[in-house]
Amino acid sequence: MPDSGPSLCSVLNPHAWFDPQRLHPEVESLIYWRSAAHSGLALGAGLALLVALACCSVVSVLAYASLLALSAAVAFRIYKNVLQAVQKTNDGHPFKWLLERDISVPAERAQSLAAAATAHLNAALAELRRLFLVEDLVDSLKFGVLLWCLTYVGACFNGITLIILGWIALFTLPKAYEMNKAQVDANLELVRGKINEISAKVRAAVPLGRKSESEKDK
């Protein structure tokens, strides 16, 4: 079993969270505000949807949003038809370029996404099994502290509120880290150093902690 100590502390590694090279170019452009208009529109639309979900049921939000989109499309289609009749033009269907666009998901893409999702799921299940079955006592204790903290988070916020906060953080934290990278890295390095120091002391004091290297090789 590989050493999971660094993997737990890697939560404090901003490079694991804010790496533009791992993102799709369009996603990277949005969350790093390469175009303020597009990013602001995406942030506002997402917030509007999430607030609506917080106030109404999912079925109502989907129904109203779909009805709004359909009404806008019908109104635009009627407007273009009237305009073509008045100007005696033959521009065709106003959404022709969208109707002719291929929106099917390639089989290879679907298989790659399924394979990636399966790999992440298997890794998550293996890590949870390791933590819940106390393969490493220190890591399981740290996981228990995290769960204990989550009980307080759950008492203060419901799920949709956390999603709203996460959506706002998605459009703020990456850009803030990019603008203050040196200071954030220096401070987090101090925190990681303290965590590693405390973990090392606990492992030395608790004989039931991580398996020895000789046991791992057997």
DRENTOR-558189 format. One record per residue (C-alpha): residue number from 1; y negated, z negated, x; residue in three letters. Coordinates in Angstrom, 2 decimals, m for minus. Layout:
{site NUM, {Y, Z, X}, Ala};
...
***
This chain:
{site 1, {0.00, 0.00, 0.00}, Met};
{site 2, {m3.34, 0.96, 1.55}, Pro};
{site 3, {m5.97, m1.65, 2.22}, Asp};
{site 4, {m8.02, m2.06, m0.90}, Ser};
{site 5, {m10.59, m4.51, 0.47}, Gly};
{site 6, {m13.04, m1.77, 1.51}, Pro};
{site 7, {m12.43, 0.05, m1.78}, Ser};
{site 8, {m13.64, m2.96, m3.76}, Leu};
{site 9, {m16.73, m3.34, m1.59}, Cys};
{site 10, {m17.33, 0.41, m1.82}, Ser};
{site 11, {m18.87, m0.32, m5.22}, Val};
{site 12, {m21.90, m1.34, m3.16}, Leu};
{site 13, {m21.83, 1.93, m1.24}, Asn};
{site 14, {m24.59, 4.12, m2.73}, Pro};
{site 15, {m23.14, 7.23, m1.10}, His};
{site 16, {m20.10, 6.90, m3.37}, Ala};
{site 17, {m22.37, 6.93, m6.42}, Trp};
{site 18, {m25.30, 9.14, m5.41}, Phe};
{site 19, {m23.86, 12.14, m3.57}, Asp};
{site 20, {m25.59, 15.33, m4.82}, Pro};
{site 21, {m23.05, 17.53, m3.03}, Gln};
{site 22, {m20.26, 16.32, m5.33}, Arg};
{site 23, {m22.16, 17.37, m8.47}, Leu};
{site 24, {m22.40, 20.69, m10.25}, His};
{site 25, {m25.70, 22.36, m9.29}, Pro};
{site 26, {m27.00, 22.23, m12.86}, Glu};
{site 27, {m26.10, 18.54, m13.24}, Val};
{site 28, {m27.64, 17.75, m9.86}, Glu};
{site 29, {m30.83, 19.55, m10.89}, Ser};
{site 30, {m31.07, 17.49, m14.09}, Leu};
{site 31, {m30.44, 13.97, m12.81}, Ile};
{site 32, {m32.49, 14.47, m9.64}, Tyr};
{site 33, {m35.43, 15.89, m11.62}, Trp};
{site 34, {m35.64, 19.19, m9.76}, Arg};
{site 35, {m37.25, 20.52, m12.94}, Ser};
{site 36, {m39.22, 17.82, m14.74}, Ala};
{site 37, {m39.29, 19.73, m18.03}, Ala};
{site 38, {m35.52, 20.29, m18.17}, His};
{site 39, {m34.69, 16.74, m17.04}, Ser};
{site 40, {m37.14, 15.21, m19.51}, Gly};
{site 41, {m35.69, 17.31, m22.32}, Leu};
{site 42, {m32.12, 16.31, m21.44}, Ala};
{site 43, {m33.06, 12.62, m21.16}, Leu};
{site 44, {m34.96, 12.65, m24.46}, Gly};
{site 45, {m32.27, 14.56, m26.36}, Ala};
{site 46, {m29.55, 12.25, m25.07}, Gly};
{site 47, {m31.53, 9.15, m25.96}, Leu};
{site 48, {m32.27, 10.47, m29.43}, Ala};
{site 49, {m28.57, 11.12, m30.02}, Leu};
{site 50, {m27.51, 7.71, m28.71}, Leu};
{site 51, {m30.14, 5.87, m30.75}, Val};
{site 52, {m29.01, 7.78, m33.82}, Ala};
{site 53, {m25.40, 6.75, m33.11}, Leu};
{site 54, {m26.58, 3.14, m32.79}, Ala};
{site 55, {m28.23, 3.31, m36.23}, Cys};
{site 56, {m25.78, 5.50, m38.15}, Cys};
{site 57, {m22.10, 6.34, m38.14}, Ser};
{site 58, {m20.70, 9.03, m35.85}, Val};
{site 59, {m19.78, 11.20, m38.86}, Val};
{site 60, {m23.33, 11.03, m40.25}, Ser};
{site 61, {m24.93, 11.83, m36.90}, Val};
{site 62, {m22.61, 14.80, m36.29}, Leu};
{site 63, {m23.13, 16.07, m39.84}, Ala};
{site 64, {m26.92, 15.81, m39.73}, Tyr};
{site 65, {m27.15, 17.28, m36.22}, Ala};
{site 66, {m24.91, 20.19, m37.20}, Ser};
{site 67, {m26.87, 20.73, m40.42}, Leu};
{site 68, {m30.13, 20.74, m38.49}, Leu};
{site 69, {m28.78, 23.27, m35.97}, Ala};
{site 70, {m27.39, 25.48, m38.75}, Leu};
{site 71, {m30.67, 25.35, m40.70}, Ser};
{site 72, {m32.63, 26.33, m37.60}, Ala};
{site 73, {m30.26, 29.23, m36.90}, Ala};
{site 74, {m30.41, 30.50, m40.50}, Val};
{site 75, {m34.20, 30.24, m40.58}, Ala};
{site 76, {m34.52, 32.09, m37.28}, Phe};
{site 77, {m32.08, 34.79, m38.45}, Arg};
{site 78, {m34.05, 35.31, m41.68}, Ile};
{site 79, {m37.35, 35.37, m39.76}, Tyr};
{site 80, {m36.07, 38.02, m37.33}, Lys};
{site 81, {m34.66, 40.13, m40.19}, Asn};
{site 82, {m37.99, 40.02, m42.06}, Val};
{site 83, {m39.86, 40.84, m38.84}, Leu};
{site 84, {m37.58, 43.82, m38.15}, Gln};
{site 85, {m38.07, 45.07, m41.74}, Ala};
{site 86, {m41.85, 44.82, m41.51}, Val};
{site 87, {m42.05, 46.43, m38.07}, Gln};
{site 88, {m39.28, 48.92, m38.94}, Lys};
{site 89, {m37.38, 48.14, m35.77}, Thr};
{site 90, {m33.65, 47.97, m35.15}, Asn};
{site 91, {m33.25, 45.15, m32.66}, Asp};
{site 92, {m29.94, 44.05, m34.13}, Gly};
{site 93, {m28.63, 40.53, m34.48}, His};
{site 94, {m30.97, 37.97, m32.84}, Pro};
{site 95, {m28.01, 36.01, m31.48}, Phe};
{site 96, {m26.12, 39.06, m30.25}, Lys};
{site 97, {m26.25, 37.95, m26.62}, Trp};
{site 98, {m24.65, 34.63, m27.57}, Leu};
{site 99, {m22.05, 36.18, m29.88}, Leu};
{site 100, {m20.92, 38.53, m27.11}, Glu};
{site 101, {m20.81, 35.83, m24.47}, Arg};
{site 102, {m17.36, 34.63, m23.41}, Asp};
{site 103, {m17.10, 30.90, m24.14}, Ile};
{site 104, {m13.34, 30.55, m23.73}, Ser};
{site 105, {m12.07, 28.07, m21.16}, Val};
{site 106, {m9.94, 29.80, m18.49}, Pro};
{site 107, {m6.38, 28.53, m18.31}, Ala};
{site 108, {m6.75, 27.86, m14.58}, Glu};
{site 109, {m9.85, 25.74, m15.19}, Arg};
{site 110, {m8.12, 23.77, m17.94}, Ala};
{site 111, {m5.12, 23.14, m15.68}, Gln};
{site 112, {m7.32, 21.99, m12.79}, Ser};
{site 113, {m9.23, 19.61, m15.07}, Leu};
{site 114, {m5.98, 18.24, m16.48}, Ala};
{site 115, {m4.58, 17.76, m12.97}, Ala};
{site 116, {m7.72, 15.97, m11.82}, Ala};
{site 117, {m7.75, 13.73, m14.91}, Ala};
{site 118, {m4.08, 12.90, m14.39}, Thr};
{site 119, {m4.65, 12.02, m10.74}, Ala};
{site 120, {m7.54, 9.69, m11.63}, His};
{site 121, {m5.51, 8.10, m14.44}, Leu};
{site 122, {m2.53, 7.47, m12.18}, Asn};
{site 123, {m4.76, 5.97, m9.49}, Ala};
{site 124, {m6.43, 3.70, m12.06}, Ala};
{site 125, {m3.08, 2.55, m13.48}, Leu};
{site 126, {m1.73, 1.82, m9.99}, Ala};
{site 127, {m4.86, m0.18, m9.10}, Glu};
{site 128, {m4.74, m2.16, m12.35}, Leu};
{site 129, {m1.06, m2.94, m11.84}, Arg};
{site 130, {m1.83, m4.13, m8.31}, Arg};
{site 131, {m4.66, m6.38, m9.52}, Leu};
{site 132, {m2.99, m7.83, m12.62}, Phe};
{site 133, {0.31, m8.51, m10.82}, Leu};
{site 134, {m1.57, m10.21, m7.97}, Val};
{site 135, {m0.26, m8.12, m5.10}, Glu};
{site 136, {m3.30, m9.36, m3.19}, Asp};
{site 137, {m4.56, m12.77, m4.31}, Leu};
{site 138, {m8.12, m12.32, m3.03}, Val};
{site 139, {m8.58, m8.94, m4.67}, Asp};
{site 140, {m7.18, m10.27, m7.95}, Ser};
{site 141, {m9.58, m13.22, m7.81}, Leu};
{site 142, {m12.51, m10.90, m7.23}, Lys};
{site 143, {m11.31, m8.79, m10.15}, Phe};
{site 144, {m11.15, m11.94, m12.27}, Gly};
{site 145, {m14.76, m12.77, m11.35}, Val};
{site 146, {m15.76, m9.26, m12.41}, Leu};
{site 147, {m13.99, m9.67, m15.76}, Leu};
{site 148, {m15.67, m13.05, m16.24}, Trp};
{site 149, {m19.07, m11.45, m15.64}, Cys};
{site 150, {m18.23, m8.72, m18.15}, Leu};
{site 151, {m17.67, m11.36, m20.84}, Thr};
{site 152, {m21.33, m12.32, m20.48}, Tyr};
{site 153, {m22.39, m8.67, m20.49}, Val};
{site 154, {m20.39, m8.13, m23.68}, Gly};
{site 155, {m22.03, m11.16, m25.27}, Ala};
{site 156, {m25.49, m9.71, m24.62}, Cys};
{site 157, {m24.93, m5.99, m25.25}, Phe};
{site 158, {m22.66, m3.93, m27.47}, Asn};
{site 159, {m20.98, m0.73, m26.35}, Gly};
{site 160, {m23.60, 1.75, m27.56}, Ile};
{site 161, {m26.38, m0.30, m25.90}, Thr};
{site 162, {m24.52, m0.17, m22.59}, Leu};
{site 163, {m24.12, 3.59, m22.98}, Ile};
{site 164, {m27.87, 3.94, m23.64}, Ile};
{site 165, {m28.64, 1.87, m20.54}, Leu};
{site 166, {m26.16, 3.95, m18.55}, Gly};
{site 167, {m27.78, 7.18, m19.74}, Trp};
{site 168, {m31.21, 5.92, m18.66}, Ile};
{site 169, {m29.78, 4.77, m15.32}, Ala};
{site 170, {m28.24, 8.21, m14.78}, Leu};
{site 171, {m31.70, 9.76, m14.82}, Phe};
{site 172, {m33.44, 7.02, m12.83}, Thr};
{site 173, {m31.18, 5.43, m10.21}, Leu};
{site 174, {m30.16, 8.60, m8.30}, Pro};
{site 175, {m33.78, 9.71, m7.93}, Lys};
{site 176, {m34.91, 6.19, m7.04}, Ala};
{site 177, {m32.19, 5.98, m4.37}, Tyr};
{site 178, {m33.15, 9.37, m2.99}, Glu};
{site 179, {m36.78, 8.24, m2.65}, Met};
{site 180, {m35.93, 4.83, m1.10}, Asn};
{site 181, {m32.68, 5.61, 0.70}, Lys};
{site 182, {m33.39, 3.81, 3.98}, Ala};
{site 183, {m34.48, 0.52, 2.39}, Gln};
{site 184, {m31.60, 0.47, m0.13}, Val};
{site 185, {m28.98, 1.23, 2.54}, Asp};
{site 186, {m30.31, m1.54, 4.79}, Ala};
{site 187, {m30.25, m4.17, 2.03}, Asn};
{site 188, {m26.82, m3.17, 0.72}, Leu};
{site 189, {m25.43, m3.24, 4.25}, Glu};
{site 190, {m26.44, m6.90, 4.48}, Leu};
{site 191, {m24.77, m7.63, 1.12}, Val};
{site 192, {m21.57, m5.84, 2.15}, Arg};
{site 193, {m21.53, m7.75, 5.40}, Gly};
{site 194, {m21.76, m11.09, 3.57}, Lys};
{site 195, {m19.02, m10.07, 1.10}, Ile};
{site 196, {m16.70, m8.99, 3.92}, Asn};
{site 197, {m17.41, m12.23, 5.78}, Glu};
{site 198, {m16.61, m14.38, 2.72}, Ile};
{site 199, {m13.48, m12.33, 1.95}, Ser};
{site 200, {m12.25, m12.74, 5.52}, Ala};
{site 201, {m12.71, m16.51, 5.35}, Lys};
{site 202, {m10.89, m16.71, 2.01}, Val};
{site 203, {m8.00, m14.57, 3.29}, Arg};
{site 204, {m7.69, m16.78, 6.35}, Ala};
{site 205, {m7.62, m19.91, 4.20}, Ala};
{site 206, {m5.24, m18.59, 1.52}, Val};
{site 207, {m1.75, m17.84, 2.88}, Pro};
{site 208, {m0.77, m16.06, m0.35}, Leu};
{site 209, {m3.31, m13.35, 0.16}, Gly};
{site 210, {m2.68, m9.91, 1.58}, Arg};
{site 211, {0.70, m9.05, 2.97}, Lys};
{site 212, {1.01, m9.01, 6.71}, Ser};
{site 213, {1.27, m5.70, 8.48}, Glu};
{site 214, {4.90, m6.39, 9.43}, Ser};
{site 215, {5.80, m6.89, 5.76}, Glu};
{site 216, {4.10, m3.66, 4.80}, Lys};
{site 217, {6.11, m1.67, 7.35}, Asp};
{site 218, {9.44, m2.89, 5.98}, Lys};
***
